């Protein structure tokens, strides 16, 4: 974990909803592993404003990128920043995905909206190519499709309104794929919590292991405030673990969904 001043190289609109931010962070970027995140603070908004967590999308040398949606005071201010501006970043944070090994299980990636960002580095570093299932409410929510195809992955798109790809929810083609062949597969997912719970239950039903990046609300990002805890099975009961430190990636079999309320 490194705290440093990152220099903005690019901050551009990707779609009508989403932006891509690229920064130079020479100390933090080389340490980043798939599924980890960065905690960002915009200096001119003052110390009182909490940092914002962002899944790390791409890494190249001393730089890394994140995708974000301008939906509040912090991210709207971030969208106004320009190349040459500086940000305070803490990165890399969290426990990420397990990178598949050569000759091991075939990875199936499942993403809801900009959950795609958290899965890109995993896809890039995986020695085995598999299938990426990505879903959104509408076509504008589908991101990075061509980036994943360029890595040699089979990308299957679903949208709830049918404006792009197959009409429906992302778990429908996933179930069809596992019915065709479940052996030797492993699931990796990032997206809304209901989708993650569904992916975890589908994995259990088909006997397929799954790693889930839990998108919990975070404040401090370093395990102190305990706002991002989730119930994890332990023995005959469960205990809270922090998404920002023990996670955000957890083995789906360990999550006590019934205890989440």
C-alpha positions in Angstrom: 0.0 0.0 0.0 1.5 3.3 -1.2 0.2 6.8 -0.7 1.4 9.2 -3.3 0.5 12.2 -5.5 -0.7 10.9 -8.8 -0.4 13.0 -12.0 -3.5 12.9 -14.3 -2.6 11.9 -17.9 -6.1 11.3 -19.2 -9.6 12.0 -18.0 -12.1 11.4 -20.8 -15.7 10.5 -21.3 -16.1 6.9 -22.5 -19.9 7.0 -22.9 -22.6 9.4 -21.9 -22.4 7.8 -18.4 -18.8 6.8 -17.8 -15.3 8.3 -17.7 -11.8 6.8 -18.0 -9.1 8.3 -15.7 -5.5 7.5 -16.2 -2.8 8.6 -13.8 0.9 8.3 -13.4 1.7 6.7 -10.0 5.2 5.4 -10.3 5.4 3.8 -6.8 1.9 2.3 -6.6 1.2 1.1 -10.2 3.9 -1.6 -10.4 2.5 -3.3 -7.2 -1.1 -3.6 -8.5 -2.7 -7.1 -8.7 -6.0 -8.0 -10.4 -9.1 -7.1 -8.3 -7.4 -4.5 -6.1 -8.6 -0.9 -5.8 -7.3 2.6 -5.3 -8.6 5.2 -2.8 -8.6 8.7 -4.3 -9.0 12.1 -2.8 -9.4 15.3 -4.8 -7.2 17.8 -3.0 -9.2 21.0 -3.8 -12.4 19.6 -2.3 -10.7 19.7 1.1 -9.8 17.2 3.8 -13.4 16.7 5.0 -14.5 14.9 1.9 -13.9 11.2 2.1 -11.8 9.4 -0.4 -13.5 7.4 -3.2 -12.7 3.8 -3.9 -12.2 2.8 -7.6 -11.5 -0.7 -9.0 -8.3 -0.6 -11.0 -9.0 -1.2 -14.7 -5.6 -1.2 -16.5 -2.0 -1.0 -15.5 0.9 -0.1 -17.8 4.3 0.6 -16.3 4.0 3.5 -13.9 0.4 4.3 -14.8 -3.0 2.9 -14.0 -6.6 3.6 -15.1 -10.0 3.5 -13.5 -13.5 3.7 -14.9 -16.1 5.8 -13.0 -19.5 7.2 -13.3 -20.1 10.8 -12.4 -23.0 10.5 -10.0 -22.2 12.7 -7.0 -20.2 15.6 -5.7 -16.9 13.8 -5.6 -17.1 12.0 -9.0 -18.6 15.1 -10.7 -15.6 17.1 -9.5 -13.3 14.4 -10.7 -14.9 14.5 -14.1 -13.9 18.2 -14.3 -10.2 17.6 -13.7 -7.8 17.8 -16.6 -4.4 16.3 -17.6 -1.8 17.9 -15.5 -3.9 18.0 -12.4 -2.9 16.0 -9.3 -4.7 13.6 -7.1 -3.9 12.0 -3.8 -4.1 8.2 -4.2 -3.6 5.2 -1.8 -3.0 2.0 -3.8 -3.0 -0.9 -4.2 -5.6 -1.8 -1.6 -7.4 -5.0 -0.8 -7.2 -8.7 -1.5 -7.7 -9.4 -5.2 -8.5 -12.3 -7.5 -6.5 -15.5 -7.8 -4.9 -15.5 -11.3 -5.6 -18.8 -13.0 -2.6 -21.1 -13.5 -1.4 -22.6 -16.8 -3.4 -25.8 -17.5 -5.8 -25.1 -14.6 -9.5 -24.2 -14.6 -11.0 -22.3 -17.5 -12.1 -18.8 -16.2 -15.6 -17.5 -16.7 -15.9 -13.8 -15.9 -19.2 -12.3 -15.0 -19.6 -8.5 -14.9 -22.5 -6.1 -14.2 -21.9 -2.7 -15.8 -18.6 -1.2 -14.8 -17.8 -4.3 -12.8 -16.0 -5.0 -16.1 -13.2 -2.7 -14.9 -12.3 -4.9 -12.0 -12.0 -8.0 -14.2 -9.8 -6.6 -17.1 -6.5 -7.1 -15.4 -7.4 -10.6 -14.4 -8.3 -11.3 -18.1 -5.1 -9.8 -19.3 -2.8 -11.8 -16.9 -4.7 -15.1 -17.1 -2.7 -17.6 -19.2 -6.0 -19.2 -20.2 -8.8 -17.4 -22.1 -12.4 -18.1 -21.4 -15.7 -16.4 -21.6 -16.7 -12.9 -20.4 -20.4 -12.5 -19.6 -21.3 -8.8 -19.2 -24.7 -7.4 -18.5 -26.3 -4.0 -18.0 -29.7 -2.3 -18.0 -29.0 -0.8 -21.5 -26.4 -0.6 -24.1 -24.7 2.5 -22.6 -23.9 0.4 -19.5 -21.7 -2.1 -21.5 -18.1 -1.1 -21.2 -14.7 -2.5 -22.4 -16.2 -5.1 -24.7 -13.6 -4.5 -27.5 -10.8 -4.5 -25.0 -11.7 -8.0 -23.8 -12.1 -9.2 -27.3 -8.6 -7.9 -28.1 -7.2 -10.1 -25.4 -8.7 -13.1 -27.1 -11.7 -13.6 -24.9 -15.2 -14.7 -26.0 -17.5 -11.8 -24.9 -21.2 -12.3 -24.5 -23.4 -9.3 -23.9 -26.9 -9.1 -22.3 -29.0 -6.0 -21.7 -32.3 -5.8 -19.9 -33.8 -3.6 -22.6 -32.4 -5.6 -25.5 -30.6 -2.6 -26.9 -27.3 -4.5 -27.1 -26.6 -8.2 -27.3 -29.1 -10.6 -25.9 -32.2 -9.4 -24.1 -32.2 -10.5 -20.4 -30.0 -10.7 -17.4 -26.4 -11.7 -17.4 -26.9 -14.9 -15.4 -29.1 -16.5 -18.1 -26.3 -17.2 -20.7 -24.0 -18.1 -17.8 -26.4 -20.9 -16.7 -26.7 -22.1 -20.3 -22.9 -22.3 -20.6 -22.6 -24.3 -17.4 -25.3 -26.7 -18.5 -23.3 -27.3 -21.6 -20.0 -27.8 -19.6 -19.4 -27.2 -15.9 -16.3 -29.3 -15.3 -12.9 -27.6 -15.1 -14.5 -24.1 -14.9 -14.1 -21.3 -12.3 -16.2 -18.1 -11.9 -14.9 -14.6 -11.2 -17.5 -11.9 -10.8 -17.9 -8.2 -10.0 -21.1 -6.1 -10.1 -24.2 -5.4 -8.1 -24.7 -7.4 -4.9 -27.9 -9.2 -6.2 -25.9 -10.4 -9.2 -23.0 -11.5 -7.1 -25.3 -13.5 -4.8 -26.9 -15.1 -7.9 -23.5 -16.0 -9.4 -22.5 -17.5 -6.0 -25.6 -19.7 -5.9 -25.2 -20.7 -9.5 -21.6 -21.8 -8.8 -22.8 -23.8 -5.8 -25.6 -25.5 -7.9 -23.2 -26.6 -10.6 -20.2 -27.4 -8.3 -18.1 -24.6 -9.8 -15.9 -22.5 -7.5 -16.4 -18.7 -7.6 -14.6 -15.6 -6.5 -16.7 -12.5 -6.0 -15.6 -8.9 -5.7 -18.0 -7.5 -3.1 -18.9 -3.9 -4.0 -19.6 -2.7 -0.5 -19.7 1.0 0.6 -16.2 2.0 1.9 -15.1 5.0 3.8 -11.5 4.7 5.1 -10.4 1.9 2.7 -7.8 0.6 5.2 -9.9 -1.5 7.6 -10.4 1.0 10.4 -14.0 2.3 10.1 -15.7 -1.1 9.6 -18.4 0.3 7.3 -17.7 -2.3 4.6 -18.0 -5.5 6.7 -19.7 -8.6 5.3 -20.6 -11.8 7.2 -18.2 -14.7 6.4 -18.8 -18.3 7.5 -16.6 -19.6 10.3 -17.2 -23.0 11.9 -20.8 -23.3 12.8 -21.4 -19.6 12.7 -20.0 -16.5 11.0 -17.9 -13.4 11.6 -17.6 -10.0 10.0 -14.7 -9.4 7.7 -13.8 -6.1 6.0 -14.2 -5.8 2.2 -11.4 -3.3 2.0 -8.7 -5.5 3.6 -9.8 -9.2 3.7 -11.7 -8.4 0.5 -13.0 -7.1 -1.8 -12.6 -10.5 -3.3 -14.0 -13.5 -1.4 -14.7 -17.2 -2.1 -18.4 -17.3 -2.7 -18.7 -20.4 -0.5 -17.7 -18.4 2.5 -20.2 -15.6 2.3 -23.1 -15.9 4.7 -25.8 -14.4 2.5 -28.6 -15.2 4.9 -26.9 -13.1 7.6 -26.7 -10.0 5.5 -30.3 -9.1 6.3 
